[in-house]
Amino acid sequence: MVGEADAGVEEEVRRLVARELHDRVAQTLTGMLVEVENFKSAQVGWQEVVQQLDVIQASTRQVLASIRQLLHDLRGEDTLQGQLVDLVRAAVTRFEIRTGIATKVEVSEGWPQSMNSAASLNLFRIIEEALANVRMHSGAQNVGVVLEAHSETEVALSVSDDGRGIDTDPLRPAGLGTIGMRERALFLGGRLWIENENGRGATVRAVFPKALLAAAPSPLPETITLEAQNHK
């Protein structure tokens, strides 16, 4: 009986995920393909090209936002208890005590006062991983964590150190930590890269659309729970 119940819940979850992917992702991508195909046959000037690229960019961000929320919900990652800035300051204090590396946090006025739980979690994990890389590989004496406004619509975070730098040879496979940071940035519709300072340190830098960080969290977990209960 338990096995049948578990199988039933699993089937309901699969149906829900398929429905979410269709409604949130497939339809948007199909619309983007139709728009691009129509645009290819149109006689337009450069200004129209730029406008169309803005539309495609907005649609791409919408798809990324839907995918990262769905993946976050399916992974079942715990939410953070408390404001992101306070948690980052506490993590930096622990890092400084454990490593003896002088660490400073700077937060600009343009940084959001609040954001959704998925955004807080993934931003915190990016900073956490960047600090772990500094501790294990950099030989740094100083680290700076900066949370700031990048533009009117974007925010940025950076973790910089004055250590030996990071090997960014494109022929060398990226480490799992770097892949994980980029994956988390992608979930938030952002982009992440690593800058070297000619052997004088490195910076992990990421930029995110402000609107996606502040977006209301998806009701997917509650929907799964309700549908699973109704199935029983």
Secondary structure in CASP SS format (residue, H / E / C, confidence):
PFRMAT SS
TARGET T0000
AUTHOR 0000-0000-0000
METHOD secondary structure of the structure
MODEL  1
M C 1.00
V H 1.00
G H 1.00
E H 1.00
A H 1.00
D H 1.00
A H 1.00
G H 1.00
V H 1.00
E H 1.00
E H 1.00
E H 1.00
V H 1.00
R H 1.00
R H 1.00
L H 1.00
V H 1.00
A H 1.00
R H 1.00
E H 1.00
L H 1.00
H H 1.00
D H 1.00
R H 1.00
V H 1.00
A H 1.00
Q H 1.00
T H 1.00
L H 1.00
T H 1.00
G H 1.00
M H 1.00
L H 1.00
V H 1.00
E H 1.00
V H 1.00
E H 1.00
N H 1.00
F H 1.00
K H 1.00
S C 1.00
A C 1.00
Q C 1.00
V C 1.00
G C 1.00
W H 1.00
Q H 1.00
E H 1.00
V H 1.00
V H 1.00
Q H 1.00
Q H 1.00
L H 1.00
D H 1.00
V H 1.00
I H 1.00
Q H 1.00
A H 1.00
S H 1.00
T H 1.00
R H 1.00
Q H 1.00
V H 1.00
L H 1.00
A H 1.00
S H 1.00
I H 1.00
R H 1.00
Q H 1.00
L H 1.00
L H 1.00
H H 1.00
D H 1.00
L H 1.00
R H 1.00
G C 1.00
E C 1.00
D C 1.00
T C 1.00
L C 1.00
Q C 1.00
G C 1.00
Q C 1.00
L H 1.00
V H 1.00
D H 1.00
L H 1.00
V H 1.00
R H 1.00
A H 1.00
A H 1.00
V H 1.00
T H 1.00
R H 1.00
F H 1.00
E H 1.00
I H 1.00
R H 1.00
T H 1.00
G C 1.00
I C 1.00
A E 1.00
T E 1.00
K E 1.00
V E 1.00
E E 1.00
V E 1.00
S C 1.00
E C 1.00
G C 1.00
W C 1.00
P C 1.00
Q C 1.00
S C 1.00
M C 1.00
N C 1.00
S H 1.00
A H 1.00
A H 1.00
S H 1.00
L H 1.00
N H 1.00
L H 1.00
F H 1.00
R H 1.00
I H 1.00
I H 1.00
E H 1.00
E H 1.00
A H 1.00
L H 1.00
A H 1.00
N H 1.00
V H 1.00
R H 1.00
M H 1.00
H H 1.00
S H 1.00
G C 1.00
A C 1.00
Q C 1.00
N E 1.00
V E 1.00
G E 1.00
V E 1.00
V E 1.00
L E 1.00
E E 1.00
A E 1.00
H C 1.00
S C 1.00
E C 1.00
T C 1.00
E E 1.00
V E 1.00
A E 1.00
L E 1.00
S E 1.00
V E 1.00
S E 1.00
D E 1.00
D C 1.00
G C 1.00
R C 1.00
G C 1.00
I C 1.00
D C 1.00
T C 1.00
D C 1.00
P C 1.00
L C 1.00
R C 1.00
P C 1.00
A C 1.00
G C 1.00
L H 1.00
G H 1.00
T H 1.00
I H 1.00
G H 1.00
M H 1.00
R H 1.00
E H 1.00
R H 1.00
A H 1.00
L H 1.00
F H 1.00
L C 1.00
G C 1.00
G C 1.00
R E 1.00
L E 1.00
W E 1.00
I E 1.00
E E 1.00
N E 1.00
E C 1.00
N C 1.00
G C 1.00
R C 1.00
G C 1.00
A E 1.00
T E 1.00
V E 1.00
R E 1.00
A E 1.00
V E 1.00
F E 1.00
P E 1.00
K H 1.00
A H 1.00
L H 1.00
L H 1.00
A H 1.00
A C 1.00
A C 1.00
P C 1.00
S C 1.00
P C 1.00
L H 1.00
P H 1.00
E H 1.00
T H 1.00
I H 1.00
T H 1.00
L H 1.00
E H 1.00
A H 1.00
Q H 1.00
N H 1.00
H H 1.00
K C 1.00
END
